Amino acid sequence: MASGVRPRVKVPSTASAGETVTIKTLISHQMESGQRKDSEGNTIPRSIINRFHVTFNDETVIDVKMEPAISTNPYFEFEAKVPESGTFQFTWYDDDGSVYEDSAEITVG
Amino acid sequence: MKLKALTAMAALLVAPAAFAGGADDDTLVINGEIEMTTKADAPEHMEGTGIDQVISGWHFRADETQQIQMDDFENQGMIFVDQAINTWNTAEGSAGQSCADCHNDPESMAGVTATYPKWNEDAGEVRTVQMQVNDCRVNRMGAEPWPYDAAPAINMEALIASQSRGMPVDVAIDGPAAETWEQGKDIYYTRYGQLELACASCHEENYGNYIRADHLSQGQINGFPTYRLKNAKLNGAHSRFKGCVRDTRAETFATGSPEFVALELYVKSRGNGLSVEGPSVRN
């Protein structure tokens, strides 16, 4: 069970129509690979975020399959073209079934 | 032919200088708001050391690493500051009190990191931030003290440091703290380990040069606690000291030991005038 998970996103609040904006996301998560052993020699079970999905007005922007080699506190930065005002919806899927969500509004003026 | 050989020799002579160029000239502004003093005139007590300008370790890191510190969103040290905010507001111990019950917002801690380690009159000793936090935990909250530089302790130290960012380091080295400061100075100039290296061997005489692949800084601790890319967590000054002493192949002092408290006071005083940067980002 992952603890202390907190998603954060940074999206500009305004943009002009058709502008390409930079989006930054960071989620605090231990990303335990399943390859490590504890002091008694027992394998520490894998516990990672395995998928990161971003939509804009219900249309997929990026959909990332994540693997155990990704380091702790995964950070993603990407660009998206914004045709109209709307909402970015960010979803992270944890191995344990938890789903972490965040969203950000952007106004095209 | 001869000319060519000479040119090649000149190139060889010049190349290491360009490669080991010492501190860079970038400017550190955090979130586009907090302007940092990362180079300052050396404090008076450093006269005779050969250093006339004190330089933050930030200047010795690669551009990519420097950039991470310039935005709190990218600075993963801030994740741990967030965790400490939760701890700040959580009641613990037999008194059922949290940090917030006495100290209100963490903003009330502004200026603390700039002046610590500091002489505590009641206790009759020089205390670090972590020692003071533990004093609160034991005597006011009735809670267990945190082990020195353990995750909750270092996270709390980072939260407290972050309130002082941009303020100049100004630790007192005179009066009752003088004795401890002298002890710290002795340790700084004592050669330890099989390699017989003192702090000064690298950080005073050779900063800006490379020790194998590592770019030596002045060993300033104005940026502590530091988020290190190599272990993806916050690191305390004492843990860093321990790592350095270990690298000289010596038996090290323990984190939180009187020796390291003294050394922390002395090293911090060498950065008097630099801005508090904690939590900074280093490799």
Interface residues (C-beta under 8 A of the other chain):
Chain A: G4 R6 R8 K10 K24 L26 S28 S71 T72 N73 Y75
Chain B: F73 E74 Q76 I79 D82 Q83 A232
